[in-house]
Amino acid sequence: MPNSSSSSPRFVEPDLESDLTHEEGNEAASFLDEDLIEQIEAQALIDHGYSRDDNGHPAADDKQLQLAVLLAVTNEHVANNSKELPKRAVTKFELYAEVLPRAPGVASLPNTPEEEVARDRLMRRVWNYTNTGPTGFVQKNVVNTGMILCQAKVARTKLNQETGKKEPTTEIGRFLTSDRELILTYYTGPAGAAFLRAARKLDNQLGLVTNRQPELALPVARQLGVVVKQAVAAIPHADPRQAAALTAGSSSNSDNDSA
């Protein structure tokens, strides 16, 4: 497989955001040949050897593509420290180009609208195998290594199709690591931040209720006091001393409100 690099891919990573409205997008999609798109996707896998025999004919095999992604990440995209991160992390397009180097949109722009859609779907499929959640394919299959699949923003260069010049950009890159600081910074840290955002969103919703129905302030406070305890109990990996203090504070506040 190609070696990973912090330099730009062989071609510009496409901007998958569309300027079309939802209605315009649906209208444009109606003119595409869906059968041809599926054929292009399947042929891309077959051309790279990700296939199985189907009554004497090659058929695309997603499982082999999954294995190729797993091998690519475990062999080429392991960061042992923060200095290695920019080089070892792999972006969405880089990973696509690594496991499907002759697929549509890698060495040149797609020739047809169908090739463009096939490229986008293949790229999304490959990237989804590296979902950093607990159920992601790569994440589930590196348990025995002790490593964690993380993601971070990394600097890259991108070719501007209009000017033909390379421009700096920032993209999401994914990487495996067993480094303590990288895991705390790029996995557990973001997970905790997501939890906090959800808590703040909940508080905003509760504020909406109590602002419009002030008489519900006390029942809501009691109800959420229970929820806080349940939330703390649902995270046994949290520091038990801090969790106990949080629960005690919640109980105290609820008791004071009811006094």
N, C-alpha and C positions, 0 to 999 in steps of 0.2 A: 504494500500500500504506500501511497506517496507520503513523504515525511511532512509533518506539520511545520508551519512557519508563521511568523508574526507578520510577514509581508502580505500584500494583497493577493487574492486568488488569481488564477490565470485570466479570469474575466470579471467584469463588474458584478458585484452582488446585486440582484434586482431589488427594486423597491416594490414590495408586494402591496403597498397601499394604493388604492385606485382613486382617481378623481371622479369616477362615474357615480351617479346617484344609484340607489338601490334599484329603482325601476329601470334605469339605463343599463345597469349591470345584468339584470334578468333578461332584458331584451337582447343584449349582446350575446349572452350565454345561449339563448334559444337558437342562434345561428351556428353554433359550434356542433361538430360531429362528435357526440359522446363516445360512440363506438371506436372512433379513430383515436380519441384521447386515451381510452383504456388500452388500445393496442400499442400506442407509443409507450405508455407506462410499462406494460408487460414486456415489450421488446427491449426496453432499457435494462431491465433485470436480467433477461435472457442473455443479452449481449455481454454482460459482465459475469456470466457464469452462475448467477443466482437462479437456478432452474432445477426442475425435476422432470423425470420422464412421465409423460401422460399418453399411454397407448402409442408409443413410438414417436411422439412429438414433444418438443421441449415446452414446458409450462413455467411461468414465473413462480418463484418460491420466496415468499416474504420471510420465511424463517431463516433462510440463508442470508438474506439482506440484514436481518436483525443480528445474526451472528457476526457479519462483517462489521457492522457498526460497533458491536461490543468489542471486537478485537481491535478496531481502529482506536477506540477511546482508551482501552487498557494498555495498548502498546505505545501509543503516540501522545496521549494527552493526560499525562500524570504530572502534576506540579508538586514539587517537594518543598517549595518555599515561595514567598511573595515575588522574588526576583524572576522565578521561572514562570509565573502565572501568565504574563502577556504572551509568551512564546508557546506555552503548552496548551492554553485554552483554545478551543476550536469554535468558530462561529457557525451559524446555520448553513451558509453557502459553502464554507470551507469543508464542512463535514460531507455535504452533498457531493462536492467535487472530489472528495477523497475516496468515497466508496462507489461513486458512479461517474468516473472522470470523462466518459464518452456520452453521457446522457445529455438531453437537450438543455441548452443554456449555459453549459460549462465553458466550452472553448469558444463559443460565439453566441450571438443572440439567437433565440428560437426563430425558425423560418416561417412558422405559421401560428395563428392563434391557438390551434390545438396543441402544438408543441409548447407554447407558453403555459397553457393550463396544466399540461402534463408535467412540465418542470416544476411548477408551483406545488402540485400535489405530491410529487416525489420528494421534493425538498422538505415539505411539511411532514411527510411520513418518516423520513430519516431522522429529522429533528425530534419528532415525538418519541422516538425510541430512547432519547436521552433526557426525557422528562426527569427533573430532579426530585420529584415527589417519591414517597416510599414505594409506590406501585410502578414506577418507571422501569422499563425493560433493563436498561443498563444498571440502574440503581439496585434492582433486585438480584442481579447476577454478579455483583462484586462483593457480596456479603462476606465471603471467606477471606477476602483480601484486607479487610479492615478499613478500606478506603471509602470516602464519601464523594458522591457526584455533586459538585457545586456549580454555581454560575456567578459570573461577575461581568461588569462592563469592561471591555478591553479596547485599546486603541488599534485602529486599522487604517489603511489607506484604501480609497475607493476611486475608481475611474469615472470621471464625469463624462457622460456620453455626449454632451453638447460641446464641451471645450476640449475633450480628449486629454485633460490633465488629471493627475492624481490629487485627491483631496483627503485630508485627515477626517476620520469619522470615529464614532464610538459605537460598538455593537456588543450584544450579549455573547459571551463565550462560556463554554462549559468545560469542566476539567475534573479529573479525579485527584484526590489528595488524602493523605493521612496526617498532614501538618496541622497541629493544634490551632494555631492562629488563623490559618486559612478557613478551617471548619467553623470556628467561632465567628469569624468575620462574614463569611459568605454562605453559611448554611443556618446555623442556629440563630445567629443575629437577625437575619432577614425573617426567619420563621417567627421569632419573638416580636419583631416589628409588625408583622402581619396580624398577629394576635392582638397587639395593642391598637392597631387601626380598627379592627373589628369591635373592640371594646368601646372605642370612642364613637364609632358609628351607632352602637347600641345606646350609648348615653345620649346621643343627639336625638334618637328616636324616643327615648324616655322623656327627654326634655320637652319634646313636642307634645306629649301626652299631658305632662304635669302643668305646662304653660296654659293649655286649653282647659284642663280639668284639674285645678289646684287641689280639689278634695281627694284626688287619687295619689297625691305625693307620698303619703305614708304607706298605703298598700303597695305602691310600686317599689318603694325603698325596701320594704320587707321582702317582697317577691324577689328582688334582685340581690338581696343579701344572701338568700338561699342559692341563687345562681352563681354568685361569686364563690361560695363554698364548694359548689359542685365543679366549677371551673378549676379551682385549685386542686381538688381531689383528682380531677381528670388528667393532671400533669404531674405524675409521681416523680418525674425526672427533675423537677424544679427543686431548688434549695428548700428543705423542709422547714428551716428556721424562718426564712422569709415568707414562705407560704403560710405558716402558722400565725405570723405577725399580721399578715394581710387578712386572714380569716378572723382573727381576734378583733382587728380594727373594724371589719365589716359588721361583726356581731355587736360591738360596742356602739357603733353608729345607729344600728337598727334599734337597740335597746333604748338609747337616748331619745330617739325620735318617738318611741312609743310611750315614753314616760310622761 
